[in-house]
Amino acid sequence: MELLRTPDAARALGRSTQFLKRLRDTHGGFLVLGTHYFQAPSRNAAITWDVQAVNQELCKRSVMDRKKLAAG
């Protein structure tokens, strides 16, 4: 597992840093702390992201959304 800081993860995923942060479970999203991203106890510590796990979840959600549109 390779963990990247938010700006590097956003670049690797082709997304914005704000987009990634909005997807966190603590902000109403579906990316789970300890699985998709990690935070140290300090408020100033960088958030690190498991880019592979995030990409898999984004792809899974994209497929689910397409199936809903096709069914609907």
All heavy atoms as a GROMACS GRO file, in nm:
protein
  567
    1MET      N    1   0.086  -0.118   0.000
    1MET     CA    2   0.000   0.000   0.000
    1MET      C    3   0.090   0.123   0.000
    1MET      O    4   0.177   0.136   0.084
    1MET     CB    5  -0.090  -0.003   0.123
    1MET     CG    6  -0.156   0.127   0.151
    1MET     SD    7  -0.272   0.137   0.291
    1MET     CE    8  -0.227   0.011   0.402
    2GLU      N    9   0.066   0.209  -0.097
    2GLU     CA   10   0.140   0.334  -0.104
    2GLU      C   11   0.048   0.447  -0.061
    2GLU      O   12  -0.061   0.464  -0.116
    2GLU     CB   13   0.189   0.359  -0.246
    2GLU     CG   14   0.268   0.487  -0.260
    2GLU     CD   15   0.310   0.517  -0.402
    2GLU    OE1   16   0.275   0.441  -0.493
    2GLU    OE2   17   0.379   0.618  -0.421
    3LEU      N   18   0.091   0.522   0.038
    3LEU     CA   19   0.012   0.635   0.088
    3LEU      C   20   0.071   0.765   0.035
    3LEU      O   21   0.191   0.787   0.042
    3LEU     CB   22   0.012   0.636   0.241
    3LEU     CG   23  -0.047   0.513   0.309
    3LEU    CD1   24  -0.034   0.526   0.459
    3LEU    CD2   25  -0.191   0.494   0.269
    4LEU      N   26  -0.018   0.850  -0.015
    4LEU     CA   27   0.024   0.981  -0.066
    4LEU      C   28  -0.049   1.092   0.010
    4LEU      O   29  -0.165   1.075   0.047
    4LEU     CB   30  -0.008   0.994  -0.215
    4LEU     CG   31   0.061   0.897  -0.310
    4LEU    CD1   32   0.011   0.920  -0.453
    4LEU    CD2   33   0.211   0.911  -0.303
    5ARG      N   34   0.019   1.203   0.027
    5ARG     CA   35  -0.044   1.320   0.087
    5ARG      C   36  -0.151   1.373  -0.009
    5ARG      O   37  -0.150   1.343  -0.128
    5ARG     CB   38   0.061   1.426   0.116
    5ARG     CG   39   0.160   1.382   0.223
    5ARG     CD   40   0.276   1.478   0.232
    5ARG     NE   41   0.229   1.612   0.258
    5ARG     CZ   42   0.263   1.685   0.363
    5ARG    NH1   43   0.348   1.638   0.451
    5ARG    NH2   44   0.215   1.806   0.379
    6THR      N   45  -0.242   1.451   0.042
    6THR     CA   46  -0.359   1.496  -0.035
    6THR      C   47  -0.324   1.556  -0.172
    6THR      O   48  -0.382   1.513  -0.272
    6THR     CB   49  -0.444   1.594   0.048
    6THR    OG1   50  -0.484   1.528   0.169
    6THR    CG2   51  -0.569   1.636  -0.028
    7PRO      N   52  -0.233   1.652  -0.181
    7PRO     CA   53  -0.206   1.709  -0.314
    7PRO      C   54  -0.154   1.605  -0.415
    7PRO      O   55  -0.193   1.606  -0.532
    7PRO     CB   56  -0.100   1.817  -0.288
    7PRO     CG   57  -0.108   1.846  -0.143
    7PRO     CD   58  -0.157   1.721  -0.077
    8ASP      N   59  -0.068   1.515  -0.367
    8ASP     CA   60  -0.012   1.412  -0.456
    8ASP      C   61  -0.118   1.309  -0.494
    8ASP      O   62  -0.123   1.263  -0.608
    8ASP     CB   63   0.107   1.345  -0.388
    8ASP     CG   64   0.219   1.443  -0.358
    8ASP    OD1   65   0.240   1.536  -0.440
    8ASP    OD2   66   0.284   1.429  -0.254
    9ALA      N   67  -0.203   1.272  -0.398
    9ALA     CA   68  -0.311   1.177  -0.426
    9ALA      C   69  -0.409   1.236  -0.527
    9ALA      O   70  -0.453   1.168  -0.619
    9ALA     CB   71  -0.382   1.139  -0.298
   10ALA      N   72  -0.444   1.362  -0.509
   10ALA     CA   73  -0.537   1.429  -0.600
   10ALA      C   74  -0.480   1.430  -0.742
   10ALA      O   75  -0.550   1.399  -0.838
   10ALA     CB   76  -0.565   1.571  -0.553
   11ARG      N   77  -0.352   1.461  -0.753
   11ARG     CA   78  -0.287   1.462  -0.884
   11ARG      C   79  -0.288   1.322  -0.945
   11ARG      O   80  -0.319   1.306  -1.063
   11ARG     CB   81  -0.143   1.512  -0.866
   11ARG     CG   82  -0.090   1.586  -0.984
   11ARG     CD   83   0.046   1.655  -0.957
   11ARG     NE   84   0.036   1.757  -0.853
   11ARG     CZ   85   0.096   1.750  -0.733
   11ARG    NH1   86   0.172   1.648  -0.702
   11ARG    NH2   87   0.082   1.847  -0.646
   12ALA      N   88  -0.255   1.220  -0.865
   12ALA     CA   89  -0.251   1.083  -0.915
   12ALA      C   90  -0.388   1.034  -0.961
   12ALA      O   91  -0.399   0.956  -1.055
   12ALA     CB   92  -0.197   0.990  -0.806
   13LEU      N   93  -0.493   1.082  -0.895
   13LEU     CA   94  -0.630   1.041  -0.928
   13LEU      C   95  -0.697   1.132  -1.031
   13LEU      O   96  -0.807   1.102  -1.077
   13LEU     CB   97  -0.715   1.036  -0.801
   13LEU     CG   98  -0.676   0.928  -0.701
   13LEU    CD1   99  -0.736   0.959  -0.564
   13LEU    CD2  100  -0.720   0.792  -0.751
   14GLY      N  101  -0.633   1.243  -1.063
   14GLY     CA  102  -0.692   1.338  -1.158
   14GLY      C  103  -0.813   1.410  -1.099
   14GLY      O  104  -0.907   1.443  -1.172
   15ARG      N  105  -0.810   1.434  -0.970
   15ARG     CA  106  -0.920   1.501  -0.900
   15ARG      C  107  -0.865   1.620  -0.824
   15ARG      O  108  -0.745   1.636  -0.808
   15ARG     CB  109  -0.987   1.406  -0.799
   15ARG     CG  110  -1.026   1.273  -0.852
   15ARG     CD  111  -1.139   1.283  -0.950
   15ARG     NE  112  -1.174   1.150  -0.999
   15ARG     CZ  113  -1.279   1.127  -1.071
   15ARG    NH1  114  -1.360   1.222  -1.104
   15ARG    NH2  115  -1.302   1.005  -1.114
   16SER      N  116  -0.951   1.702  -0.769
   16SER     CA  117  -0.906   1.814  -0.687
   16SER      C  118  -0.892   1.770  -0.542
   16SER      O  119  -0.954   1.672  -0.499
   16SER     CB  120  -1.005   1.931  -0.695
   16SER     OG  121  -1.124   1.899  -0.626
   17THR      N  122  -0.813   1.844  -0.468
   17THR     CA  123  -0.797   1.814  -0.326
   17THR      C  124  -0.930   1.832  -0.253
   17THR      O  125  -0.963   1.753  -0.165
   17THR     CB  126  -0.690   1.903  -0.261
   17THR    OG1  127  -0.725   2.040  -0.279
   17THR    CG2  128  -0.552   1.878  -0.322
   18GLN      N  129  -1.007   1.932  -0.290
   18GLN     CA  130  -1.137   1.955  -0.227
   18GLN      C  131  -1.233   1.840  -0.252
   18GLN      O  132  -1.309   1.801  -0.164
   18GLN     CB  133  -1.200   2.087  -0.276
   18GLN     CG  134  -1.122   2.211  -0.239
   18GLN     CD  135  -1.010   2.241  -0.338
   18GLN    OE1  136  -0.992   2.172  -0.438
   18GLN    NE2  137  -0.932   2.343  -0.309
   19PHE      N  138  -1.230   1.786  -0.373
   19PHE     CA  139  -1.315   1.672  -0.407
   19PHE      C  140  -1.284   1.553  -0.315
   19PHE      O  141  -1.374   1.492  -0.258
   19PHE     CB  142  -1.294   1.633  -0.554
   19PHE     CG  143  -1.372   1.512  -0.599
   19PHE    CD1  144  -1.508   1.522  -0.626
   19PHE    CD2  145  -1.310   1.390  -0.614
   19PHE    CE1  146  -1.580   1.411  -0.667
   19PHE    CE2  147  -1.381   1.278  -0.656
   19PHE     CZ  148  -1.517   1.289  -0.682
   20LEU      N  149  -1.156   1.521  -0.301
   20LEU     CA  150  -1.117   1.410  -0.214
   20LEU      C  151  -1.162   1.433  -0.071
   20LEU      O  152  -1.219   1.344  -0.007
   20LEU     CB  153  -0.966   1.390  -0.215
   20LEU     CG  154  -0.905   1.322  -0.335
   20LEU    CD1  155  -0.754   1.311  -0.318
   20LEU    CD2  156  -0.966   1.186  -0.358
   21LYS      N  157  -1.140   1.552  -0.021
   21LYS     CA  158  -1.176   1.581   0.118
   21LYS      C  159  -1.327   1.572   0.140
   21LYS      O  160  -1.371   1.528   0.246
   21LYS     CB  161  -1.122   1.717   0.160
   21LYS     CG  162  -0.972   1.718   0.173
   21LYS     CD  163  -0.920   1.855   0.211
   21LYS     CE  164  -0.770   1.856   0.228
   21LYS     NZ  165  -0.722   1.989   0.266
   22ARG      N  166  -1.406   1.611   0.042
   22ARG     CA  167  -1.553   1.602   0.055
   22ARG      C  168  -1.602   1.458   0.057
   22ARG      O  169  -1.709   1.429   0.110
   22ARG     CB  170  -1.622   1.676  -0.060
   22ARG     CG  171  -1.627   1.825  -0.045
   22ARG     CD  172  -1.725   1.888  -0.143
   22ARG     NE  173  -1.706   1.846  -0.280
   22ARG     CZ  174  -1.630   1.908  -0.369
   22ARG    NH1  175  -1.564   2.017  -0.336
   22ARG    NH2  176  -1.622   1.863  -0.493
   23LEU      N  177  -1.524   1.366   0.001
   23LEU     CA  178  -1.566   1.225  -0.005
   23LEU      C  179  -1.538   1.149   0.124
   23LEU      O  180  -1.578   1.034   0.137
   23LEU     CB  181  -1.496   1.155  -0.121
   23LEU     CG  182  -1.534   1.202  -0.261
   23LEU    CD1  183  -1.459   1.120  -0.365
   23LEU    CD2  184  -1.684   1.195  -0.283
   24ARG      N  185  -1.472   1.212   0.221
   24ARG     CA  186  -1.443   1.144   0.348
   24ARG      C  187  -1.572   1.118   0.424
   24ARG      O  188  -1.665   1.198   0.421
   24ARG     CB  189  -1.350   1.228   0.435
   24ARG     CG  190  -1.211   1.241   0.376
   24ARG     CD  191  -1.124   1.328   0.463
   24ARG     NE  192  -1.175   1.464   0.458
   24ARG     CZ  193  -1.139   1.560   0.543
   24ARG    NH1  194  -1.055   1.537   0.640
   24ARG    NH2  195  -1.188   1.681   0.530
   25ASP      N  196  -1.577   1.004   0.495
   25ASP     CA  197  -1.695   0.969   0.574
   25ASP      C  198  -1.725   1.073   0.681
   25ASP      O  199  -1.840   1.094   0.716
   25ASP     CB  200  -1.682   0.829   0.635
   25ASP     CG  201  -1.554   0.808   0.714
   25ASP    OD1  202  -1.464   0.896   0.713
   25ASP    OD2  203  -1.543   0.701   0.777
   26THR      N  204  -1.625   1.142   0.728
   26THR     CA  205  -1.646   1.246   0.829
   26THR      C  206  -1.713   1.369   0.771
   26THR      O  207  -1.757   1.456   0.845
   26THR     CB  208  -1.512   1.287   0.893
   26THR    OG1  209  -1.422   1.330   0.790
   26THR    CG2  210  -1.450   1.172   0.970
   27HIS      N  211  -1.723   1.376   0.640
   27HIS     CA  212  -1.787   1.488   0.571
   27HIS      C  213  -1.904   1.443   0.484
   27HIS      O  214  -1.940   1.507   0.387
   27HIS     CB  215  -1.684   1.563   0.488
   27HIS     CG  216  -1.584   1.638   0.571
   27HIS    ND1  217  -1.484   1.575   0.642
   27HIS    CD2  218  -1.574   1.768   0.600
   27HIS    CE1  219  -1.415   1.665   0.708
   27HIS    NE2  220  -1.468   1.784   0.684
   28GLY      N  221  -1.962   1.328   0.518
   28GLY     CA  222  -2.080   1.279   0.447
   28GLY      C  223  -2.052   1.194   0.325
   28GLY      O  224  -2.144   1.154   0.255
   29GLY      N  225  -1.925   1.165   0.299
   29GLY     CA  226  -1.890   1.087   0.182
   29GLY      C  227  -1.878   0.939   0.211
   29GLY      O  228  -1.917   0.891   0.318
   30PHE      N  229  -1.820   0.866   0.118
   30PHE     CA  230  -1.812   0.721   0.128
   30PHE      C  231  -1.671   0.668   0.146
   30PHE      O  232  -1.652   0.546   0.155
   30PHE     CB  233  -1.878   0.655   0.006
   30PHE     CG  234  -1.826   0.708  -0.127
   30PHE    CD1  235  -1.708   0.662  -0.181
   30PHE    CD2  236  -1.900   0.803  -0.197
   30PHE    CE1  237  -1.662   0.711  -0.302
   30PHE    CE2  238  -1.855   0.852  -0.319
   30PHE     CZ  239  -1.735   0.805  -0.372
   31LEU      N  240  -1.571   0.754   0.152
   31LEU     CA  241  -1.435   0.707   0.176
   31LEU      C  242  -1.413   0.694   0.327
   31LEU      O  243  -1.441   0.786   0.403
   31LEU     CB  244  -1.332   0.802   0.114
   31LEU     CG  245  -1.339   0.814  -0.038
   31LEU    CD1  246  -1.234   0.911  -0.089
   31LEU    CD2  247  -1.325   0.678  -0.105
   32VAL      N  248  -1.364   0.578   0.368
   32VAL     CA  249  -1.361   0.541   0.510
   32VAL      C  250  -1.222   0.563   0.571
   32VAL      O  251  -1.121   0.518   0.516
   32VAL     CB  252  -1.402   0.392   0.525
   32VAL    CG1  253  -1.397   0.348   0.670
   32VAL    CG2  254  -1.540   0.370   0.465
   33LEU      N  255  -1.222   0.630   0.686
   33LEU     CA  256  -1.100   0.650   0.763
   33LEU      C  257  -1.042   0.514   0.801
   33LEU      O  258  -1.114   0.426   0.847
   33LEU     CB  259  -1.130   0.731   0.889
   33LEU     CG  260  -1.014   0.755   0.986
   33LEU    CD1  261  -0.906   0.839   0.920
   33LEU    CD2  262  -1.063   0.823   1.112
   34GLY      N  263  -0.914   0.496   0.777
   34GLY     CA  264  -0.848   0.371   0.808
   34GLY      C  265  -0.846   0.272   0.693
   34GLY      O  266  -0.776   0.173   0.697
   35THR      N  267  -0.926   0.299   0.591
   35THR     CA  268  -0.927   0.215   0.471
   35THR      C  269  -0.880   0.294   0.350
   35THR      O  270  -0.788   0.252   0.279
   35THR     CB  271  -1.069   0.161   0.443
   35THR    OG1  272  -1.112   0.085   0.555
   35THR    CG2  273  -1.073   0.074   0.318
   36HIS      N  274  -0.944   0.408   0.326
   36HIS     CA  275  -0.911   0.490   0.210
   36HIS      C  276  -0.817   0.606   0.244
   36HIS      O  277  -0.743   0.651   0.158
   36HIS     CB  278  -1.039   0.546   0.148
   36HIS     CG  279  -1.133   0.439   0.105
   36HIS    ND1  280  -1.245   0.406   0.177
   36HIS    CD2  281  -1.131   0.356  -0.002
   36HIS    CE1  282  -1.309   0.307   0.117
   36HIS    NE2  283  -1.241   0.274   0.008
   37TYR      N  284  -0.826   0.655   0.364
   37TYR     CA  285  -0.740   0.766   0.406
   37TYR      C  286  -0.704   0.749   0.553
   37TYR      O  287  -0.769   0.675   0.627
   37TYR     CB  288  -0.806   0.901   0.380
   37TYR     CG  289  -0.924   0.932   0.468
   37TYR    CD1  290  -0.909   1.012   0.581
   37TYR    CD2  291  -1.051   0.883   0.439
   37TYR    CE1  292  -1.017   1.040   0.663
   37TYR    CE2  293  -1.159   0.912   0.520
   37TYR     CZ  294  -1.142   0.991   0.631
   37TYR     OH  295  -1.248   1.019   0.712
   38PHE      N  296  -0.598   0.819   0.592
   38PHE     CA  297  -0.545   0.806   0.728
   38PHE      C  298  -0.509   0.944   0.780
   38PHE      O  299  -0.463   1.029   0.705
   38PHE     CB  300  -0.420   0.717   0.726
   38PHE     CG  301  -0.449   0.581   0.666
   38PHE    CD1  302  -0.443   0.561   0.529
   38PHE    CD2  303  -0.487   0.476   0.747
   38PHE    CE1  304  -0.472   0.438   0.473
   38PHE    CE2  305  -0.517   0.352   0.692
   38PHE     CZ  306  -0.509   0.333   0.555
   39GLN      N  307  -0.532   0.964   0.910
   39GLN     CA  308  -0.500   1.089   0.975
   39GLN      C  309  -0.427   1.061   1.105
   39GLN      O  310  -0.464   0.970   1.179
   39GLN     CB  311  -0.627   1.169   1.009
   39GLN     CG  312  -0.692   1.234   0.891
   39GLN     CD  313  -0.812   1.315   0.933
   39GLN    OE1  314  -0.911   1.260   0.976
   39GLN    NE2  315  -0.800   1.446   0.919
   40ALA      N  316  -0.327   1.142   1.133
   40ALA     CA  317  -0.260   1.136   1.262
   40ALA      C  318  -0.346   1.210   1.364
   40ALA      O  319  -0.435   1.287   1.326
   40ALA     CB  320  -0.122   1.198   1.251
   41PRO      N  321  -0.321   1.191   1.492
   41PRO     CA  322  -0.403   1.257   1.594
   41PRO      C  323  -0.393   1.410   1.593
   41PRO      O  324  -0.481   1.477   1.643
   41PRO     CB  325  -0.349   1.202   1.727
   41PRO     CG  326  -0.268   1.085   1.692
   41PRO     CD  327  -0.228   1.097   1.549
   42SER      N  328  -0.290   1.464   1.534
   42SER     CA  329  -0.270   1.609   1.532
   42SER      C  330  -0.358   1.674   1.425
   42SER      O  331  -0.374   1.623   1.315
   42SER     CB  332  -0.124   1.640   1.501
   42SER     OG  333  -0.107   1.775   1.471
   43ARG      N  334  -0.415   1.790   1.458
   43ARG     CA  335  -0.496   1.865   1.360
   43ARG      C  336  -0.413   1.911   1.241
   43ARG      O  337  -0.464   1.932   1.132
   43ARG     CB  338  -0.559   1.987   1.426
   43ARG     CG  339  -0.677   1.957   1.513
   43ARG     CD  340  -0.733   2.087   1.567
   43ARG     NE  341  -0.807   2.157   1.462
   43ARG     CZ  342  -0.938   2.171   1.462
   43ARG    NH1  343  -1.009   2.121   1.559
   43ARG    NH2  344  -0.998   2.235   1.365
   44ASN      N  345  -0.285   1.934   1.264
   44ASN     CA  346  -0.198   1.987   1.158
   44ASN      C  347  -0.134   1.879   1.073
   44ASN      O  348  -0.066   1.910   0.975
   44ASN     CB  349  -0.088   2.073   1.220
   44ASN     CG  350  -0.146   2.196   1.286
   44ASN    OD1  351  -0.253   2.243   1.249
   44ASN    ND2  352  -0.076   2.247   1.385
   45ALA      N  353  -0.151   1.754   1.110
   45ALA     CA  354  -0.090   1.645   1.033
   45ALA      C  355  -0.158   1.629   0.898
   45ALA      O  356  -0.279   1.649   0.884
   45ALA     CB  357  -0.098   1.514   1.111
   46ALA      N  358  -0.080   1.590   0.800
   46ALA     CA  359  -0.134   1.570   0.665
   46ALA      C  360  -0.225   1.447   0.662
   46ALA      O  361  -0.202   1.349   0.732
   46ALA     CB  362  -0.019   1.551   0.566
   47ILE      N  363  -0.328   1.456   0.580
   47ILE     CA  364  -0.410   1.338   0.550
   47ILE      C  365  -0.333   1.262   0.443
   47ILE      O  366  -0.284   1.320   0.346
   47ILE     CB  367  -0.548   1.379   0.495
   47ILE    CG1  368  -0.624   1.463   0.597
   47ILE    CG2  369  -0.628   1.256   0.454
   47ILE    CD1  370  -0.749   1.527   0.540
   48THR      N  371  -0.323   1.130   0.460
   48THR     CA  372  -0.262   1.047   0.357
   48THR      C  373  -0.368   0.954   0.300
   48THR      O  374  -0.462   0.915   0.369
   48THR     CB  375  -0.142   0.966   0.412
   48THR    OG1  376  -0.183   0.892   0.525
   48THR    CG2  377  -0.026   1.059   0.448
   49TRP      N  378  -0.352   0.919   0.174
   49TRP     CA  379  -0.454   0.846   0.099
   49TRP      C  380  -0.395   0.720   0.038
   49TRP      O  381  -0.286   0.722  -0.017
   49TRP     CB  382  -0.508   0.934  -0.013
   49TRP     CG  383  -0.565   1.063   0.034
   49TRP    CD1  384  -0.496   1.178   0.064
   49TRP    CD2  385  -0.702   1.092   0.060
   49TRP    NE1  386  -0.582   1.275   0.105
   49TRP    CE2  387  -0.710   1.226   0.104
   49TRP    CE3  388  -0.819   1.018   0.050
   49TRP    CZ2  389  -0.830   1.286   0.136
   49TRP    CZ3  390  -0.938   1.080   0.082
   49TRP    CH2  391  -0.944   1.212   0.125
   50ASP      N  392  -0.470   0.612   0.045
   50ASP     CA  393  -0.436   0.490  -0.027
   50ASP      C  394  -0.498   0.506  -0.165
   50ASP      O  395  -0.617   0.480  -0.186
   50ASP     CB  396  -0.493   0.368   0.046
   50ASP     CG  397  -0.461   0.237  -0.024
   50ASP    OD1  398  -0.423   0.239  -0.144
   50ASP    OD2  399  -0.473   0.132   0.041
   51VAL      N  400  -0.418   0.552  -0.258
   51VAL     CA  401  -0.468   0.588  -0.392
   51VAL      C  402  -0.534   0.470  -0.461
   51VAL      O  403  -0.638   0.485  -0.525
   51VAL     CB  404  -0.354   0.649  -0.477
   51VAL    CG1  405  -0.398   0.671  -0.620
   51VAL    CG2  406  -0.308   0.780  -0.416
   52GLN      N  407  -0.478   0.352  -0.446
   52GLN     CA  408  -0.536   0.234  -0.511
   52GLN      C  409  -0.675   0.205  -0.454
   52GLN      O  410  -0.769   0.179  -0.530
   52GLN     CB  411  -0.446   0.113  -0.494
   52GLN     CG  412  -0.497  -0.010  -0.565
   52GLN     CD  413  -0.404  -0.128  -0.553
   52GLN    OE1  414  -0.300  -0.121  -0.487
   52GLN    NE2  415  -0.439  -0.237  -0.616
   53ALA      N  416  -0.690   0.211  -0.323
   53ALA     CA  417  -0.820   0.184  -0.260
   53ALA      C  418  -0.922   0.292  -0.297
   53ALA      O  419  -1.039   0.261  -0.323
   53ALA     CB  420  -0.805   0.175  -0.108
   54VAL      N  421  -0.878   0.417  -0.302
   54VAL     CA  422  -0.969   0.526  -0.341
   54VAL      C  423  -1.012   0.507  -0.485
   54VAL      O  424  -1.131   0.519  -0.517
   54VAL     CB  425  -0.901   0.664  -0.321
   54VAL    CG1  426  -0.986   0.776  -0.382
   54VAL    CG2  427  -0.876   0.691  -0.173
   55ASN      N  428  -0.919   0.476  -0.573
   55ASN     CA  429  -0.952   0.457  -0.715
   55ASN      C  430  -1.050   0.342  -0.733
   55ASN      O  431  -1.146   0.352  -0.810
   55ASN     CB  432  -0.826   0.434  -0.797
   55ASN     CG  433  -0.853   0.444  -0.945
   55ASN    OD1  434  -0.919   0.536  -0.990
   55ASN    ND2  435  -0.802   0.347  -1.019
   56GLN      N  436  -1.029   0.233  -0.662
   56GLN     CA  437  -1.121   0.119  -0.670
   56GLN      C  438  -1.261   0.159  -0.625
   56GLN      O  439  -1.361   0.121  -0.688
   56GLN     CB  440  -1.070   0.002  -0.586
   56GLN     CG  441  -0.951  -0.067  -0.645
   56GLN     CD  442  -0.893  -0.173  -0.553
   56GLN    OE1  443  -0.923  -0.180  -0.435
   56GLN    NE2  444  -0.804  -0.256  -0.608
   57GLU      N  445  -1.270   0.235  -0.517
   57GLU     CA  446  -1.401   0.278  -0.467
   57GLU      C  447  -1.469   0.375  -0.565
   57GLU      O  448  -1.589   0.365  -0.590
   57GLU     CB  449  -1.388   0.343  -0.330
   57GLU     CG  450  -1.518   0.372  -0.263
   57GLU     CD  451  -1.599   0.248  -0.228
   57GLU    OE1  452  -1.542   0.138  -0.210
   57GLU    OE2  453  -1.723   0.260  -0.218
   58LEU      N  454  -1.392   0.466  -0.624
   58LEU     CA  455  -1.449   0.559  -0.722
   58LEU      C  456  -1.501   0.482  -0.844
   58LEU      O  457  -1.609   0.512  -0.895
   58LEU     CB  458  -1.345   0.662  -0.764
   58LEU     CG  459  -1.307   0.766  -0.660
   58LEU    CD1  460  -1.191   0.852  -0.711
   58LEU    CD2  461  -1.425   0.853  -0.623
   59CYS      N  462  -1.425   0.384  -0.890
   59CYS     CA  463  -1.468   0.303  -1.005
   59CYS      C  464  -1.595   0.224  -0.971
   59CYS      O  465  -1.688   0.217  -1.051
   59CYS     CB  466  -1.357   0.209  -1.049
   59CYS     SG  467  -1.221   0.293  -1.130
   60LYS      N  468  -1.597   0.165  -0.853
   60LYS     CA  469  -1.714   0.089  -0.809
   60LYS      C  470  -1.838   0.179  -0.805
   60LYS      O  471  -1.945   0.141  -0.856
   60LYS     CB  472  -1.688   0.031  -0.670
   60LYS     CG  473  -1.802  -0.050  -0.613
   60LYS     CD  474  -1.759  -0.109  -0.479
   60LYS     CE  475  -1.852  -0.057  -0.372
   60LYS     NZ  476  -1.812  -0.099  -0.238
   61ARG      N  477  -1.824   0.297  -0.749
   61ARG     CA  478  -1.938   0.391  -0.742
   61ARG      C  479  -1.981   0.436  -0.880
   61ARG      O  480  -2.100   0.454  -0.905
   61ARG     CB  481  -1.900   0.512  -0.656
   61ARG     CG  482  -1.867   0.479  -0.513
   61ARG     CD  483  -1.993   0.449  -0.437
   61ARG     NE  484  -1.961   0.402  -0.303
   61ARG     CZ  485  -2.036   0.421  -0.198
   61ARG    NH1  486  -2.150   0.485  -0.209
   61ARG    NH2  487  -2.000   0.375  -0.081
   62SER      N  488  -1.887   0.455  -0.970
   62SER     CA  489  -1.918   0.497  -1.105
   62SER      C  490  -2.001   0.391  -1.177
   62SER      O  491  -2.100   0.422  -1.244
   62SER     CB  492  -1.790   0.525  -1.182
   62SER     OG  493  -1.817   0.559  -1.314
   63VAL      N  494  -1.963   0.265  -1.162
   63VAL     CA  495  -2.036   0.154  -1.224
   63VAL      C  496  -2.177   0.148  -1.165
   63VAL      O  497  -2.276   0.130  -1.238
   63VAL     CB  498  -1.961   0.021  -1.205
   63VAL    CG1  499  -2.048  -0.097  -1.242
   63VAL    CG2  500  -1.833   0.021  -1.287
   64MET      N  501  -2.188   0.162  -1.033
   64MET     CA  502  -2.319   0.158  -0.968
   64MET      C  503  -2.409   0.269  -1.020
   64MET      O  504  -2.527   0.248  -1.048
   64MET     CB  505  -2.304   0.170  -0.815
   64MET     CG  506  -2.246   0.046  -0.752
   64MET     SD  507  -2.197   0.060  -0.576
   64MET     CE  508  -2.323   0.160  -0.504
   65ASP      N  509  -2.353   0.390  -1.036
   65ASP     CA  510  -2.432   0.503  -1.086
   65ASP      C  511  -2.478   0.480  -1.229
   65ASP      O  512  -2.591   0.512  -1.264
   65ASP     CB  513  -2.351   0.633  -1.078
   65ASP     CG  514  -2.334   0.683  -0.936
   65ASP    OD1  515  -2.407   0.636  -0.846
   65ASP    OD2  516  -2.248   0.769  -0.914
   66ARG      N  517  -2.392   0.423  -1.312
   66ARG     CA  518  -2.429   0.394  -1.451
   66ARG      C  519  -2.542   0.293  -1.458
   66ARG      O  520  -2.633   0.305  -1.541
   66ARG     CB  521  -2.309   0.346  -1.530
   66ARG     CG  522  -2.213   0.456  -1.566
   66ARG     CD  523  -2.110   0.409  -1.665
   66ARG     NE  524  -1.996   0.497  -1.657
   66ARG     CZ  525  -1.872   0.458  -1.632
   66ARG    NH1  526  -1.844   0.332  -1.618
   66ARG    NH2  527  -1.775   0.545  -1.624
   67LYS      N  528  -2.536   0.192  -1.371
   67LYS     CA  529  -2.641   0.090  -1.370
   67LYS      C  530  -2.773   0.150  -1.327
   67LYS      O  531  -2.879   0.116  -1.382
   67LYS     CB  532  -2.602  -0.025  -1.278
   67LYS     CG  533  -2.497  -0.115  -1.336
   67LYS     CD  534  -2.464  -0.230  -1.244
   67LYS     CE  535  -2.356  -0.318  -1.304
   67LYS     NZ  536  -2.320  -0.429  -1.216
   68LYS      N  537  -2.770   0.241  -1.231
   68LYS     CA  538  -2.894   0.307  -1.187
   68LYS      C  539  -2.955   0.390  -1.300
   68LYS      O  540  -3.075   0.390  -1.321
   68LYS     CB  541  -2.866   0.398  -1.067
   68LYS     CG  542  -2.848   0.324  -0.938
   68LYS     CD  543  -2.822   0.422  -0.824
   68LYS     CE  544  -2.784   0.353  -0.697
   68LYS     NZ  545  -2.747   0.447  -0.592
   69LEU      N  546  -2.870   0.461  -1.372
   69LEU     CA  547  -2.918   0.543  -1.485
   69LEU      C  548  -2.977   0.456  -1.594
   69LEU      O  549  -3.080   0.489  -1.653
   69LEU     CB  550  -2.804   0.629  -1.542
   69LEU     CG  551  -2.763   0.749  -1.458
   69LEU    CD1  552  -2.639   0.813  -1.518
   69LEU    CD2  553  -2.876   0.849  -1.446
   70ALA      N  554  -2.913   0.344  -1.623
   70ALA     CA  555  -2.960   0.255  -1.728
   70ALA      C  556  -3.094   0.189  -1.690
   70ALA      O  557  -3.178   0.166  -1.776
   70ALA     CB  558  -2.856   0.147  -1.757
   71ALA      N  559  -3.110   0.162  -1.562
   71ALA     CA  560  -3.233   0.096  -1.516
   71ALA      C  561  -3.350   0.193  -1.508
   71ALA      O  562  -3.465   0.152  -1.513
   71ALA     CB  563  -3.210   0.031  -1.379
   72GLY      N  564  -3.316   0.318  -1.496
   72GLY     CA  565  -3.413   0.405  -1.465
   72GLY      C  566  -3.499   0.499  -1.514
   72GLY      O  567  -3.598   0.537  -1.511
   0.00000   0.00000   0.00000
